[in-house]
Amino acid sequence: MNIEDLTIKQVREIAAHFGQAVAPSPRFEGSNLIGQRVIVRADKAGAVYGTLESLNGSTAIVSNARQMWSWTAKEGGTLIDCAAHGVKGGKFSAFADSVTVIDVCAIISVRESAAHSLDDASWS
């Protein structure tokens, strides 16, 4: 067994054998963004756009989700600019029904006017 290939569930099960619970990080307890379109940034998974369904510690579940591999904002150049103004290009995944994003480090609310370009961006 390679320790690098363990899932979170497997790590929790192993920790339970040693009498230690592995608790989620309290970084994002609760959110007024549930049900809203967001861009979620993760430490190692990049950026995911979609509807925030739940948030537990630093783990977010995003529905109708697509990964943003690269992007060109309509104005500016950051993810915040994409959320505020939309995109004019980039490389996006197809939509997935649901994505669990672990190690969330930012959640950015997306303006309705920007959401249209994120929804309509071509994927490759």
C-alpha positions in Angstrom: 0.0 0.0 0.0 1.3 3.4 -1.0 0.5 6.1 1.6 0.3 8.7 -1.1 -2.7 6.8 -2.6 -4.9 6.8 0.6 -8.3 8.4 0.5 -9.5 10.7 3.3 -11.9 7.9 4.4 -9.0 5.5 4.7 -6.9 8.0 6.7 -9.9 8.5 9.1 -10.3 4.7 9.5 -6.6 4.3 10.3 -6.6 7.2 12.7 -9.6 5.7 14.5 -7.5 2.6 15.3 -5.1 4.8 17.2 -7.9 6.5 19.2 -7.5 9.9 17.4 -10.3 11.5 15.4 -9.4 13.4 12.3 -11.5 16.6 12.4 -12.1 18.8 9.5 -10.4 22.2 9.5 -12.7 24.9 10.9 -11.6 27.5 8.4 -14.9 27.9 6.6 -17.6 26.8 9.1 -20.9 27.8 7.7 -21.4 30.0 4.6 -23.9 32.5 3.3 -22.9 31.3 -0.2 -24.7 27.9 -0.1 -26.8 27.7 -3.2 -24.9 30.5 -5.0 -22.6 30.2 -8.0 -19.0 30.4 -6.9 -15.4 29.8 -7.9 -13.7 27.5 -5.3 -10.0 27.6 -5.2 -8.2 24.5 -3.7 -4.6 24.2 -2.6 -3.9 21.3 -5.0 -7.0 21.0 -7.2 -7.0 24.4 -8.9 -10.2 26.3 -9.5 -13.7 24.8 -9.7 -16.8 26.8 -10.9 -20.3 25.8 -10.0 -23.0 26.0 -7.3 -21.9 25.6 -3.7 -24.0 22.8 -2.2 -22.2 22.4 1.2 -19.2 23.4 3.1 -17.7 21.4 6.0 -14.4 22.7 7.3 -12.2 23.1 4.3 -14.2 20.6 2.1 -16.8 22.0 -0.3 -19.3 20.2 -2.5 -19.9 22.0 -5.8 -22.8 20.9 -8.1 -23.0 21.5 -11.9 -19.3 22.0 -11.6 -16.5 22.5 -14.1 -12.8 22.8 -13.5 -11.1 26.0 -14.8 -7.7 24.9 -16.2 -6.8 28.3 -17.6 -8.7 31.5 -18.1 -8.7 35.0 -19.5 -10.9 37.4 -17.7 -13.0 39.9 -19.6 -11.4 42.6 -17.4 -8.3 42.1 -15.3 -6.7 38.7 -15.0 -7.4 37.1 -11.6 -10.1 34.6 -10.5 -11.8 37.5 -8.7 -11.9 39.3 -12.0 -13.5 36.2 -13.6 -16.1 36.1 -10.9 -16.8 39.8 -11.3 -16.7 40.3 -15.0 -16.7 36.8 -16.6 -14.3 35.2 -19.0 -13.5 35.7 -22.7 -11.5 32.6 -23.1 -9.6 29.8 -21.4 -9.6 26.0 -20.9 -12.5 24.5 -19.0 -13.7 21.0 -18.3 -17.1 19.6 -19.2 -19.7 19.9 -16.5 -19.8 17.3 -13.7 -22.9 16.7 -11.6 -20.9 17.1 -8.4 -17.3 17.7 -7.3 -16.0 17.4 -3.8 -13.2 19.9 -3.4 -10.8 19.3 -0.5 -8.4 21.8 1.0 -10.4 24.8 0.0 -8.4 28.1 0.4 -10.8 30.5 -1.2 -14.5 30.8 -2.2 -15.4 33.6 -4.6 -19.0 34.6 -5.2 -19.8 35.0 -8.9 -22.0 37.8 -10.2 -25.0 36.8 -12.3 -23.6 38.7 -15.3 -20.3 36.8 -15.1 -21.9 33.4 -14.6 -23.2 33.4 -18.2 -19.8 33.5 -19.7 -18.5 30.8 -17.3 -21.5 28.6 -18.2 -21.1 29.1 -21.9 -17.2 28.8 -22.1 -16.2 26.1 -24.5 -14.4 23.1 -23.0 -11.5 21.0 -24.3 
